[in-house]
Amino acid sequence: MRFRLIQLVFLLLCFALLATAEPLVAVASSNFGSLLLLREMGGNLSFQNRAMISCGEEVDLVQARNALTWAVTIQPEHVSTYVMLGRLERWVNCPDQARTWLEQGSRYTPNDIMLVWQLGETYSERGDLATAARIWRASPAVLQGFIWSGDRVAFGQDWTKAELEFRRALAIDSRSAAANWGLGGVLYGQGRFDEAIETFSVARTLGVPRDAYKIVQFAHVLDMRGRNTEAVRMLDEFNLMGPLADAIRGSFYRSVGDLDKAAYYLESSIRQQPNDPWARHALAIVYARLGRKAQATDQLQALLESNSQFQAARDLLGCLSTTENSRQCVTP
């Protein structure tokens, strides 16, 4: 009787130990699978190499998939395992399988940022941005992640990638001031000035940009479209200075005939950015209209030293060299 009691206690202890160990085994299996996956991907989490693989193709990720699948079976609420399974399936171009795993994981942790982001990506990559945005809204951090990513790649002038990131952010929240200002800056960088004006105009109704230079860009595209009064009003409202801001002010005062102020701001712009050919050309025109032929000539010669093919500058310099009155070389 005592022996049977000891056996019963021993069996109960074994079951208790197994129950306690099961989550630990699941975590260990998940971590092991994750390490195998990262090893095979070479640490590359951006999926840049996955285009070389077709879904169903034999890839040496069997151990990783088996370990991760086992971990899910043992402990289905372990969300990071679903995230890694989603990465694995996306990396080998199996978006449907990735979506299945990630949707399973979302039942346990619907607001996990990595899970929400990846699940949305599986829809975005097949062109269903509306569904992706609906999923991404479950985690507010995803919106900020896209804005941060857009700012980062825009800094490196990867305009295509930056535009994609900001448009994803706007799909989540069309009234995001940061995303609208960011997209406006990207369109400006791409030379899509009318679209930039439209986007910047929306952004301005939503808030002030974190980067004040976005306002200078907005003023610049307005100036290029002949709306220089609005451009200068905006620069003055935010008290913005700098070479481009001063060049815009110089252009404005030149257009309204206040040549002394135009010269003042264009000189300031060139002091800050001596290699700007457009500011030098504009200043040369202002000097010529003021009758300051020698100074106009100096500006054009400095411009042509680094921009010898600037035809308008060459033409003006040619006129000044043959005309006593510099005002005759420029239109009022």
TAKANOR-V840125 format. One record per pair of residues at least 12 apart in sequence whose ideal C-beta (glycine too) atoms are under 6 Angstrom apart, sorted by the first residue. I is the first residue (numbers start at 1). GAP is how many residues later the second one is. Records with the same first field share a line. If there is no record, write none. Layout:
# TAKANOR-V840125
I = GAP  GAP
This chain:
# TAKANOR-V840125
22 = 52
23 = 52
25 = 49
26 = 45  48  49  52
29 = 38  41  42
30 = 41  48  51
32 = 35
33 = 31  34  35
34 = 50
36 = 27  28
37 = 27  51
40 = 21
47 = 44
50 = 41  43
53 = 39  40
54 = 39
55 = 38  39
59 = 33
68 = 13  16  17
77 = 31
79 = 26  29  30  33  36
82 = 19  20  23
83 = 31  32
85 = 16
86 = 12  15  16  32
95 = 27
98 = 24
99 = 23
102 = 13  16  17
110 = 28
111 = 27  28
113 = 26  28
116 = 22  23  26
117 = 25
119 = 16
120 = 12  15  16
129 = 42
133 = 38  39
136 = 36
137 = 35
143 = 26  29  30
146 = 19  22  23
147 = 22  31  32
149 = 16
150 = 12  15  16  32
154 = 32
159 = 27  30  31
162 = 24
163 = 23
166 = 13  16  17
175 = 31
177 = 26  29  30
180 = 19  22  23
181 = 22  28  33
183 = 16
184 = 12  15  16  19
185 = 29  32
187 = 12
188 = 29
193 = 28
196 = 25
197 = 24
200 = 18
215 = 23
216 = 24  28  29
219 = 12  15  16  29
223 = 25  28
228 = 23  24  27
231 = 17
232 = 17  20
243 = 26  29  30
246 = 19  22  23
247 = 22  32
249 = 16
250 = 12  15  16
254 = 32
259 = 27  30  31
262 = 24
263 = 23
266 = 13  16  17
277 = 26  30  33
280 = 19  23
281 = 32
283 = 16
284 = 12  15  16
285 = 45
288 = 38  41  42
289 = 41
291 = 35  36
293 = 27  33
296 = 30
297 = 23
300 = 13  17
316 = 13
